[in-house]
Amino acid sequence: MGGRDDEGIYDHAGPGAKRRKRLSVQNIPREISTARPSRPNIVRERLTTSEHRTISSRELKRKIWLLALEGKGARDIDEEMRREGIRATLVTISSVRAQILETIKFLREKKLINEHRLERYQAR
């Protein structure tokens, strides 16, 4: 009773019949690439325990805030933290940076921040 599509017994069956007639087995691509282009993986050196400083979460957050206020991106902040021997993941840095930038945006919308002083601080 059963059979494969290429045996011809399902030529008139269902909505796929027209498609099956249009596409012969030779025309169907063998490999359909569904892979997305990958970003280059940046290999980061790990800090050994003797190379890193231990700081509190509040200090870490404050340090990321200050660097974000200067207009630095997450990778720039990561490099700066590594130079200072502070261990933090890019996910942590990105998250805290996004929070402070969102807060600044909100304060700007509500006119609760001195724009001139902020621009002067970022220009340093």
Secondary structure, DSSP 8 states (H G I E B T S, - for coil): ----GGGTTTTTSSTTHHHHHH--GGGS-S------------------TTT-B---HHHHHHHHHHHHHTT--HHHHHHHHHHTTB---HHHHHHHHHHHHHHHHHHHHTT-S-HHHHHHHHH-
